[in-house]
Amino acid sequence: MSMKENIKIQNLNLKYRFVKKMNLKKEIAKFYSKKKSIKRKEVWALKNINFTVEKGKTIGIIGPNGAGKTTLLKVIAKVFEPDSGTVELYSDSVSLLTLGAGFHPELLGIDNIYLNGLLLGFSKKEIDQKMEKIIDFSELGEYIFYPVKTYSSGMRVRLAFSISSFIEPDILLIDEVLGVGDERFKKKSKERIRELVKTRTVFLASHSMSSIVDLCDLTLWLHKGEMMEFGDSREVVKKYRDYNSKQKINDKRIRI
């Protein structure tokens, strides 16, 4: 398989920059007076990320909250521009599936299906051919004709998952959505992912280690924006669990 058919992340770095103390009046006064610079804080969201994956693989992304999982997915989806480094994709057909992303709240559910499909480069005719499957899978019924702003978070996820999984981009990025919804829909979503991974590349960020081991060929473990491990999912998840167990023991010792 040629490198053109791979996804290659090389020397990837991204910083978040924000004001340390947000006293709006004081900061505006400083800005216009030019007497003092505004105090800013910089945090590495991603630091020196390097990995290559073959087309058609399923890659898990694990780590605690704030590890950089969502940030990495947004860089791959070209939502965020990195400070340095490169992201090479074999296709521009990329969809990021996350809570509330990609929806216009004032539009009806069915209108958002067309909007998302068109943004992914599909024609109205192609979307129409998949429309029935998308609506049936989402289980929204008549609510498909209601504005998305009236949806619960679970309804949004069901619609977003249905659109992404049936419009079928070449590269699907899934960010913590398997934990939302009832158990029956979670199971149905997992089965749908099993079908998708046979024909496309999937990145799955999740706190569910059982889902990662069950669905992913490879797993990337992030901690405070840095790579801890990358490789076989079972091995990486075992190391991650061992690390967390040791951290819990150390925390107990400190409290005692």
N, C-alpha and C positions, 0 to 999 in steps of 0.2 A: 504493500500500500504506500503510495507516495505521500510526502509531507503535506502536499496541497489538500489531501483528504483528512488531515489531522487538525486538531485544535491545539495551538501552541501559545502558552503564556510565558513570557520571558521578562525577567527582571522587573516585575510589576510593583509599582509603589504608588500609594495614594494617601494624601493627608487630609484630615478634616481641620478646618480653621474656624475658630469662633471667638467672640469677645468673652473675656474672662468674667467680667462683672457687667451686667446689663442694666445700668442706670441711664435710661434713654436721654434725659435732658443733659446730663453731664457729658455723655459721649458725643452728642451733637455739638455741644459747646466746644469740646476739645477739637473736633473735626474742623470747625470753622475758624477757631482761634489759631490753629497750627502751632500752639505752644507745647502741646503734649501729644504724643502719638497714642492711639487707642491701644490698650493692652489686649493682646490677642494670645490665644492658646492654640497650639498645634498638636494634633494627635495622629499617629500613624494608624490609619484604618487598614492598610495593607502594606506589607513590607517585604520586598525581595521575594515575590511569589514566582515560582518556576515549575511548570509541568507541561507535559505533552500527552494528549489522549487521542486514540484512534477514533475515526468516524464510526458511529454505531454503538459506542460503549455507553454504559450508564455509570455516572460518577456521583457518589455521595459526598456531601460537604457537612462536616460535623464540627462541634465546638460550642462553648457556652455562649450565652447572650453577650453581644459586643465583640465576638471573635473576628468578625469580618465576613461572615457567610453571605449576608444580603448584599453587602458592598461588592463582593466579588461577582455575584450574579449580575448586579447592575452594570459593572464594568464590561462583562462579557456581552451584555445586552446593549451596550453603548449608551446607557442612560448617564453614566458617569465617565468623565475623561480622566485617565490616570495622570499623575504628575510626571511619571517616567515609566518606561517599559513598553512592551508591545503585546497586542492580542491578535493572533492570526486565526481566522475562522475559515472553514471551507465553504461556507454559505452565508448569505445575508438574511436568509429566512430564519429569524430567531424570535422566540416569544418568551417573555418573562411572565410567569404565573405567580402572582402574589396577592395578598389581601388588598382589595380595592384598587389594584393597579389597572390602568388602561380603560377605565370606564368614564363616560360622561354622565354625571349623576342626573342631569335633567332629561336625558334621552331615555326612551323605553328600552327594556331589555333586548327586544328584537332589533332595535336600531343599533344598539351597542354590538350586537353580533356582526352586523354589516360593517360597522366602524373598525372593529378589531381585525376582521378578515381583510378589509381593504388596506389597512396599515401593514399587514403582512404580505401584501402584494397579490392577493387573490382577486379575481373578477367577481362581479355580482352573480354571474351565472354559476361560477364554481361554489360560491357561498350558498346559493339557493339549493344546490344539489346536496349540501350537507346540513341544511337548516333543520330538517325534521329530526335527524339524529341528535343534533345539538340540543334542541328543545326537549326531546324525550329523555335524554340522559340527565339534563339539569333538573328535571322533575318540578319545574316551576309552574307548569300548567298555565292558567290565565294570567299569572303574574308576569309572564314574558311580555305582556302588553302594558305593564306598569312602569313608571320611571324608576331607574336604578336607585335613586336616593331614598325610595321607600323600602328597599330590601334590607334584611338583616345581614350581618356579616356572613352567616352560613349560606344564605341565598346568593350573595355575591360570589362566594368561593365556588359554589356549584355551577354558576353560569360561567365564571372565568375558566374553570377546569374543563367544562364542556366545550367551550370555544377553542381553547388551546389544543385539546386532545383530538378534536375532530377536524379542525382546520389543518392540523398536522404540519407545523413548521419543521424544517430540517433539524433545528436545534431547539429543544424545549428546556427551559429553566424553571424549576419548581421550587418555590420558597415557602416552606412551612405551611402548606395547606392541607396536608394529609391528616393533621390533628384537628381539623375543624369539621363539624357536622356529626351526624349520628353514625353509629358503628356500621350500619348497613351501607351508607354512602361511602364511608372510608374504605370498606372492603371492595365496593364496586370500583372506586377510584384506583385502588391498587391493581385490580385485574385489568383495568384500562391501560395503566402504565406498563404492565407486562406485555400487552399487545404492541404498545408504542416502541418499546425498547428493541423490538425485533427489527425495526426499519429506520430508526433515527437515533440521534445522540440526545441523551437526557442528563441534565444536572439536577440533583435532588438534595436540597438543604433541609435537614430535619433533625429534631431532637429524639426521634424514635429510632433507637439503635436496631430494633428488630426489623423495621422497614428498610433501613440502610443495608443490613446484611442480606435481607431477603431479595432486594431489588437491584442492588448496585454491584457492578463488576469491580470497581475501584473506589477508594474513598480518600478524601483529602481532609486532614484534621488541622483546623486553624485555632490559634490561641493568641489573642491580642494582636491580630493582624498578621501573624507569622505562621509559616508552615511548620507543623510539628512532625507529621508523617504523611506519606502518600504511597498507596499501594493496595494490595489485596484487602477487600472490605473486612473480612473476618479478622485478619491480623491487626488492622488499624483500629477497629472497634474494640478489640481486646486490650490493646495498649491504652486506648482512651479510657476505658472502664477502670483499668488498673491504676492509671494516673489519678482519676477522680476518687477512687477508694483511698489511695494514699493521702490525698489532699484532705479528705474528711477526717482521717485518723490524726493528721497533723493539727487540724483545726480544733479537734477535741482536746489534744494535749495542751494547746495554747490556752484554751478556756479553763482547763483544770489548774 
